[in-house]
Amino acid sequence: MSEYIKQFKIQLASKVRGVTFQDRGANVTSVLMGGSVRAVVKDEGDYVVVTIDNKDFKYDKWYTKPQHLADTIAVYLSTKK
C-alpha cells in the first residue's frame, strides 16, 4: 500500500466516526460508511484519483496532501449521513 493511502486512511479515520476501509489493491482503497462504498481512492503516482458516484476527481499529490484529501472526503461524508 502506498504511503499516501496509508496517511489518508489515518487522517480520515481520525476525522470521521464509523468510517472503514477495504483495500482493493496495492494503491487502491474503498471508503465505507455503514457497509456501503462511498468513495474509491486510487494512488496513480503523481496524482490521486477519487471516484464518487461514478465520477472521477483527479488531484495532484504535490498540492493535495493526505490530510487535505481527508478533509475533503470528511465534508462529503458528513453531507451523506
N, CA, C and O atoms as CSV, one atom per row, in Angstrom:
chain,resi,resn,atom,element,x,y,z
A,1,MET,N,N,0.852,-1.170,0.000
A,1,MET,CA,C,0.000,0.000,0.000
A,1,MET,C,C,0.898,1.235,0.000
A,1,MET,O,O,1.924,1.278,0.679
A,2,SER,N,N,0.492,2.225,-0.770
A,2,SER,CA,C,1.313,3.427,-0.876
A,2,SER,C,C,1.273,4.237,0.428
A,2,SER,O,O,0.309,4.177,1.191
A,3,GLU,N,N,2.330,4.978,0.651
A,3,GLU,CA,C,2.420,5.813,1.852
A,3,GLU,C,C,1.305,6.859,1.858
A,3,GLU,O,O,0.768,7.185,2.916
A,4,TYR,N,N,0.957,7.385,0.684
A,4,TYR,CA,C,-0.115,8.384,0.580
A,4,TYR,C,C,-1.439,7.793,1.078
A,4,TYR,O,O,-2.144,8.422,1.867
A,5,ILE,N,N,-1.770,6.591,0.616
A,5,ILE,CA,C,-3.025,5.939,1.024
A,5,ILE,C,C,-3.012,5.650,2.522
A,5,ILE,O,O,-4.023,5.843,3.197
A,6,LYS,N,N,-1.878,5.189,3.047
A,6,LYS,CA,C,-1.777,4.922,4.491
A,6,LYS,C,C,-2.064,6.189,5.297
A,6,LYS,O,O,-2.853,6.167,6.242
A,7,GLN,N,N,-1.426,7.281,4.920
A,7,GLN,CA,C,-1.624,8.543,5.643
A,7,GLN,C,C,-3.056,9.048,5.496
A,7,GLN,O,O,-3.633,9.567,6.451
A,8,PHE,N,N,-3.629,8.900,4.304
A,8,PHE,CA,C,-5.014,9.315,4.069
A,8,PHE,C,C,-5.961,8.553,4.998
A,8,PHE,O,O,-6.853,9.149,5.602
A,9,LYS,N,N,-5.769,7.241,5.110
A,9,LYS,CA,C,-6.639,6.425,5.957
A,9,LYS,C,C,-6.542,6.842,7.422
A,9,LYS,O,O,-7.556,6.922,8.115
A,10,ILE,N,N,-5.338,7.103,7.889
A,10,ILE,CA,C,-5.152,7.542,9.278
A,10,ILE,C,C,-5.859,8.868,9.515
A,10,ILE,O,O,-6.559,9.037,10.513
A,11,GLN,N,N,-5.673,9.808,8.593
A,11,GLN,CA,C,-6.272,11.137,8.730
A,11,GLN,C,C,-7.800,11.064,8.694
A,11,GLN,O,O,-8.469,11.679,9.524
A,12,LEU,N,N,-8.349,10.320,7.742
A,12,LEU,CA,C,-9.809,10.255,7.621
A,12,LEU,C,C,-10.429,9.531,8.811
A,12,LEU,O,O,-11.476,9.948,9.307
A,13,ALA,N,N,-9.804,8.460,9.274
A,13,ALA,CA,C,-10.332,7.717,10.423
A,13,ALA,C,C,-10.365,8.588,11.674
A,13,ALA,O,O,-11.229,8.406,12.533
A,14,SER,N,N,-9.443,9.521,11.784
A,14,SER,CA,C,-9.427,10.401,12.958
A,14,SER,C,C,-10.481,11.505,12.863
A,14,SER,O,O,-10.823,12.115,13.876
A,15,LYS,N,N,-10.996,11.767,11.668
A,15,LYS,CA,C,-11.956,12.854,11.454
A,15,LYS,C,C,-13.411,12.381,11.394
A,15,LYS,O,O,-14.321,13.135,11.739
A,16,VAL,N,N,-13.635,11.139,10.957
A,16,VAL,CA,C,-14.998,10.648,10.721
A,16,VAL,C,C,-15.227,9.369,11.521
A,16,VAL,O,O,-14.514,8.380,11.353
A,17,ARG,N,N,-16.225,9.406,12.386
A,17,ARG,CA,C,-16.577,8.207,13.157
A,17,ARG,C,C,-17.331,7.229,12.267
A,17,ARG,O,O,-18.179,7.621,11.465
A,18,GLY,N,N,-17.010,5.955,12.422
A,18,GLY,CA,C,-17.735,4.920,11.699
A,18,GLY,C,C,-17.226,4.637,10.298
A,18,GLY,O,O,-17.791,3.801,9.593
A,19,VAL,N,N,-16.174,5.316,9.887
A,19,VAL,CA,C,-15.638,5.068,8.547
A,19,VAL,C,C,-14.737,3.833,8.596
A,19,VAL,O,O,-13.973,3.649,9.543
A,20,THR,N,N,-14.837,2.995,7.570
A,20,THR,CA,C,-13.971,1.829,7.447
A,20,THR,C,C,-13.381,1.823,6.045
A,20,THR,O,O,-13.820,2.565,5.166
A,21,PHE,N,N,-12.395,0.988,5.856
A,21,PHE,CA,C,-11.699,0.925,4.572
A,21,PHE,C,C,-11.609,-0.517,4.112
A,21,PHE,O,O,-11.502,-1.441,4.917
A,22,GLN,N,N,-11.654,-0.688,2.805
A,22,GLN,CA,C,-11.466,-2.003,2.208
A,22,GLN,C,C,-10.393,-1.839,1.138
A,22,GLN,O,O,-10.616,-1.199,0.110
A,23,ASP,N,N,-9.225,-2.425,1.395
A,23,ASP,CA,C,-8.141,-2.330,0.419
A,23,ASP,C,C,-8.469,-3.200,-0.779
A,23,ASP,O,O,-8.846,-4.364,-0.639
A,24,ARG,N,N,-8.316,-2.611,-1.967
A,24,ARG,CA,C,-8.657,-3.319,-3.197
A,24,ARG,C,C,-7.432,-3.562,-4.064
A,24,ARG,O,O,-7.551,-4.016,-5.202
A,25,GLY,N,N,-6.275,-3.265,-3.534
A,25,GLY,CA,C,-5.034,-3.455,-4.267
A,25,GLY,C,C,-3.932,-2.687,-3.581
A,25,GLY,O,O,-4.141,-2.088,-2.527
A,26,ALA,N,N,-2.756,-2.706,-4.183
A,26,ALA,CA,C,-1.604,-2.037,-3.575
A,26,ALA,C,C,-1.810,-0.534,-3.457
A,26,ALA,O,O,-1.316,0.085,-2.514
A,27,ASN,N,N,-2.527,0.056,-4.392
A,27,ASN,CA,C,-2.686,1.512,-4.417
A,27,ASN,C,C,-4.143,1.960,-4.470
A,27,ASN,O,O,-4.426,3.091,-4.864
A,28,VAL,N,N,-5.068,1.089,-4.081
A,28,VAL,CA,C,-6.493,1.417,-4.154
A,28,VAL,C,C,-7.175,1.017,-2.853
A,28,VAL,O,O,-6.942,-0.074,-2.332
A,29,THR,N,N,-8.021,1.907,-2.329
A,29,THR,CA,C,-8.820,1.587,-1.154
A,29,THR,C,C,-10.223,2.165,-1.326
A,29,THR,O,O,-10.409,3.210,-1.949
A,30,SER,N,N,-11.186,1.474,-0.771
A,30,SER,CA,C,-12.564,1.955,-0.764
A,30,SER,C,C,-12.869,2.535,0.608
A,30,SER,O,O,-12.430,2.009,1.631
A,31,VAL,N,N,-13.625,3.621,0.615
A,31,VAL,CA,C,-14.069,4.260,1.854
A,31,VAL,C,C,-15.515,3.828,2.076
A,31,VAL,O,O,-16.377,4.069,1.230
A,32,LEU,N,N,-15.777,3.190,3.216
A,32,LEU,CA,C,-17.110,2.672,3.503
A,32,LEU,C,C,-17.718,3.359,4.718
A,32,LEU,O,O,-17.034,3.657,5.697
A,33,MET,N,N,-19.011,3.600,4.628
A,33,MET,CA,C,-19.799,4.098,5.757
A,33,MET,C,C,-21.050,3.232,5.822
A,33,MET,O,O,-21.781,3.104,4.840
A,34,GLY,N,N,-21.286,2.645,6.976
A,34,GLY,CA,C,-22.468,1.806,7.126
A,34,GLY,C,C,-22.464,0.601,6.203
A,34,GLY,O,O,-23.527,0.097,5.841
A,35,GLY,N,N,-21.295,0.136,5.821
A,35,GLY,CA,C,-21.192,-1.039,4.968
A,35,GLY,C,C,-21.276,-0.768,3.484
A,35,GLY,O,O,-21.082,-1.686,2.688
A,36,SER,N,N,-21.560,0.466,3.078
A,36,SER,CA,C,-21.648,0.766,1.643
A,36,SER,C,C,-20.475,1.649,1.212
A,36,SER,O,O,-19.998,2.493,1.970
A,37,VAL,N,N,-20.031,1.433,-0.013
A,37,VAL,CA,C,-18.895,2.177,-0.553
A,37,VAL,C,C,-19.334,3.603,-0.868
A,37,VAL,O,O,-20.287,3.823,-1.615
A,38,ARG,N,N,-18.626,4.565,-0.289
A,38,ARG,CA,C,-18.919,5.981,-0.525
A,38,ARG,C,C,-17.930,6.601,-1.501
A,38,ARG,O,O,-18.273,7.527,-2.234
A,39,ALA,N,N,-16.687,6.084,-1.510
A,39,ALA,CA,C,-15.663,6.625,-2.397
A,39,ALA,C,C,-14.581,5.573,-2.600
A,39,ALA,O,O,-14.386,4.689,-1.766
A,40,VAL,N,N,-13.887,5.688,-3.720
A,40,VAL,CA,C,-12.723,4.851,-4.009
A,40,VAL,C,C,-11.552,5.796,-4.246
A,40,VAL,O,O,-11.648,6.737,-5.033
A,41,VAL,N,N,-10.453,5.534,-3.559
A,41,VAL,CA,C,-9.267,6.383,-3.668
A,41,VAL,C,C,-8.148,5.554,-4.291
A,41,VAL,O,O,-7.802,4.480,-3.799
A,42,LYS,N,N,-7.587,6.079,-5.389
A,42,LYS,CA,C,-6.551,5.360,-6.126
A,42,LYS,C,C,-5.318,6.248,-6.267
A,42,LYS,O,O,-5.409,7.382,-6.737
A,43,ASP,N,N,-4.173,5.724,-5.858
A,43,ASP,CA,C,-2.894,6.418,-5.988
A,43,ASP,C,C,-2.313,6.077,-7.358
A,43,ASP,O,O,-2.036,4.914,-7.651
A,44,GLU,N,N,-2.131,7.099,-8.191
A,44,GLU,CA,C,-1.596,6.891,-9.538
A,44,GLU,C,C,-0.273,7.632,-9.723
A,44,GLU,O,O,-0.090,8.344,-10.709
A,45,GLY,N,N,0.629,7.466,-8.793
A,45,GLY,CA,C,1.937,8.111,-8.917
A,45,GLY,C,C,1.893,9.564,-8.495
A,45,GLY,O,O,1.821,9.857,-7.301
A,46,ASP,N,N,1.935,10.489,-9.459
A,46,ASP,CA,C,1.903,11.920,-9.154
A,46,ASP,C,C,0.501,12.426,-8.840
A,46,ASP,O,O,0.335,13.557,-8.383
A,47,TYR,N,N,-0.498,11.600,-9.080
A,47,TYR,CA,C,-1.884,12.006,-8.884
A,47,TYR,C,C,-2.614,11.002,-8.000
A,47,TYR,O,O,-2.210,9.846,-7.874
A,48,VAL,N,N,-3.695,11.473,-7.395
A,48,VAL,CA,C,-4.609,10.598,-6.677
A,48,VAL,C,C,-5.981,10.824,-7.303
A,48,VAL,O,O,-6.398,11.962,-7.517
A,49,VAL,N,N,-6.676,9.729,-7.592
A,49,VAL,CA,C,-7.986,9.805,-8.228
A,49,VAL,C,C,-9.029,9.318,-7.229
A,49,VAL,O,O,-8.922,8.219,-6.685
A,50,VAL,N,N,-10.040,10.155,-6.998
A,50,VAL,CA,C,-11.135,9.814,-6.102
A,50,VAL,C,C,-12.375,9.598,-6.968
A,50,VAL,O,O,-12.750,10.469,-7.754
A,51,THR,N,N,-13.005,8.442,-6.822
A,51,THR,CA,C,-14.227,8.139,-7.566
A,51,THR,C,C,-15.391,8.157,-6.586
A,51,THR,O,O,-15.425,7.405,-5.612
A,52,ILE,N,N,-16.352,9.047,-6.877
A,52,ILE,CA,C,-17.570,9.177,-6.078
A,52,ILE,C,C,-18.751,9.186,-7.038
A,52,ILE,O,O,-18.795,9.994,-7.966
A,53,ASP,N,N,-19.703,8.295,-6.819
A,53,ASP,CA,C,-20.891,8.199,-7.672
A,53,ASP,C,C,-20.520,8.119,-9.150
A,53,ASP,O,O,-21.104,8.815,-9.980
A,54,ASN,N,N,-19.544,7.266,-9.475
A,54,ASN,CA,C,-19.074,7.037,-10.852
A,54,ASN,C,C,-18.478,8.265,-11.513
A,54,ASN,O,O,-18.389,8.320,-12.740
A,55,LYS,N,N,-18.068,9.251,-10.727
A,55,LYS,CA,C,-17.379,10.428,-11.251
A,55,LYS,C,C,-15.969,10.441,-10.696
A,55,LYS,O,O,-15.763,10.250,-9.497
A,56,ASP,N,N,-14.996,10.668,-11.569
A,56,ASP,CA,C,-13.596,10.702,-11.154
A,56,ASP,C,C,-13.143,12.134,-10.908
A,56,ASP,O,O,-13.429,13.039,-11.691
A,57,PHE,N,N,-12.430,12.316,-9.802
A,57,PHE,CA,C,-11.838,13.605,-9.449
A,57,PHE,C,C,-10.339,13.378,-9.297
A,57,PHE,O,O,-9.908,12.586,-8.460
A,58,LYS,N,N,-9.554,14.068,-10.101
A,58,LYS,CA,C,-8.107,13.854,-10.113
A,58,LYS,C,C,-7.410,14.998,-9.400
A,58,LYS,O,O,-7.619,16.166,-9.731
A,59,TYR,N,N,-6.580,14.659,-8.418
A,59,TYR,CA,C,-5.863,15.652,-7.622
A,59,TYR,C,C,-4.362,15.443,-7.764
A,59,TYR,O,O,-3.884,14.308,-7.767
A,60,ASP,N,N,-3.628,16.530,-7.882
A,60,ASP,CA,C,-2.174,16.495,-7.913
A,60,ASP,C,C,-1.675,16.311,-6.483
A,60,ASP,O,O,-2.017,17.102,-5.603
A,61,LYS,N,N,-0.866,15.275,-6.240
A,61,LYS,CA,C,-0.417,14.983,-4.878
A,61,LYS,C,C,0.539,16.044,-4.339
A,61,LYS,O,O,0.707,16.160,-3.125
A,62,TRP,N,N,1.154,16.803,-5.207
A,62,TRP,CA,C,2.049,17.872,-4.743
A,62,TRP,C,C,1.264,18.919,-3.955
A,62,TRP,O,O,1.748,19.438,-2.949
A,63,TYR,N,N,0.050,19.225,-4.418
A,63,TYR,CA,C,-0.780,20.242,-3.778
A,63,TYR,C,C,-1.776,19.655,-2.787
A,63,TYR,O,O,-2.140,20.313,-1.812
A,64,THR,N,N,-2.216,18.438,-3.022
A,64,THR,CA,C,-3.238,17.815,-2.188
A,64,THR,C,C,-2.586,16.762,-1.306
A,64,THR,O,O,-2.427,15.609,-1.708
A,65,LYS,N,N,-2.216,17.165,-0.113
A,65,LYS,CA,C,-1.607,16.252,0.848
A,65,LYS,C,C,-2.696,15.339,1.430
A,65,LYS,O,O,-3.879,15.666,1.338
A,66,PRO,N,N,-2.317,14.203,2.025
A,66,PRO,CA,C,-3.319,13.264,2.557
A,66,PRO,C,C,-4.304,13.916,3.530
A,66,PRO,O,O,-5.493,13.596,3.512
A,67,GLN,N,N,-3.821,14.829,4.380
A,67,GLN,CA,C,-4.735,15.470,5.329
A,67,GLN,C,C,-5.737,16.376,4.620
A,67,GLN,O,O,-6.868,16.521,5.084
A,68,HIS,N,N,-5.342,16.987,3.507
A,68,HIS,CA,C,-6.261,17.845,2.760
A,68,HIS,C,C,-7.340,17.009,2.070
A,68,HIS,O,O,-8.513,17.380,2.059
A,69,LEU,N,N,-6.928,15.881,1.496
A,69,LEU,CA,C,-7.907,14.995,0.863
A,69,LEU,C,C,-8.846,14.414,1.912
A,69,LEU,O,O,-10.043,14.273,1.662
A,70,ALA,N,N,-8.317,14.077,3.073
A,70,ALA,CA,C,-9.157,13.552,4.160
A,70,ALA,C,C,-10.189,14.592,4.591
A,70,ALA,O,O,-11.340,14.245,4.856
A,71,ASP,N,N,-9.791,15.861,4.664
A,71,ASP,CA,C,-10.737,16.930,5.000
A,71,ASP,C,C,-11.856,17.002,3.968
A,71,ASP,O,O,-13.028,17.131,4.321
A,72,THR,N,N,-11.489,16.919,2.698
A,72,THR,CA,C,-12.470,16.994,1.611
A,72,THR,C,C,-13.450,15.831,1.678
A,72,THR,O,O,-14.659,16.034,1.567
A,73,ILE,N,N,-12.945,14.620,1.857
A,73,ILE,CA,C,-13.810,13.442,1.929
A,73,ILE,C,C,-14.661,13.485,3.202
A,73,ILE,O,O,-15.813,13.051,3.182
A,74,ALA,N,N,-14.118,13.996,4.299
A,74,ALA,CA,C,-14.884,14.115,5.541
A,74,ALA,C,C,-16.089,15.032,5.347
A,74,ALA,O,O,-17.178,14.735,5.837
A,75,VAL,N,N,-15.905,16.132,4.644
A,75,VAL,CA,C,-17.019,17.048,4.366
A,75,VAL,C,C,-18.053,16.351,3.507
A,75,VAL,O,O,-19.252,16.462,3.766
A,76,TYR,N,N,-17.604,15.631,2.483
A,76,TYR,CA,C,-18.534,14.907,1.634
A,76,TYR,C,C,-19.327,13.873,2.436
A,76,TYR,O,O,-20.546,13.782,2.296
A,77,LEU,N,N,-18.646,13.102,3.267
A,77,LEU,CA,C,-19.330,12.071,4.062
A,77,LEU,C,C,-20.321,12.680,5.046
A,77,LEU,O,O,-21.362,12.085,5.322
A,78,SER,N,N,-20.012,13.851,5.574
A,78,SER,CA,C,-20.920,14.498,6.529
A,78,SER,C,C,-22.222,14.930,5.867
A,78,SER,O,O,-23.238,15.078,6.546
A,79,THR,N,N,-22.207,15.134,4.559
A,79,THR,CA,C,-23.427,15.521,3.842
A,79,THR,C,C,-24.260,14.320,3.437
A,79,THR,O,O,-25.412,14.478,3.032
A,80,LYS,N,N,-23.693,13.105,3.541
A,80,LYS,CA,C,-24.373,11.896,3.079
A,80,LYS,C,C,-24.901,11.031,4.206
A,80,LYS,O,O,-25.229,9.867,3.973
A,81,LYS,N,N,-24.993,11.553,5.411
A,81,LYS,CA,C,-25.482,10.759,6.540
A,81,LYS,C,C,-26.977,10.599,6.501
A,81,LYS,O,O,-27.553,9.957,7.380
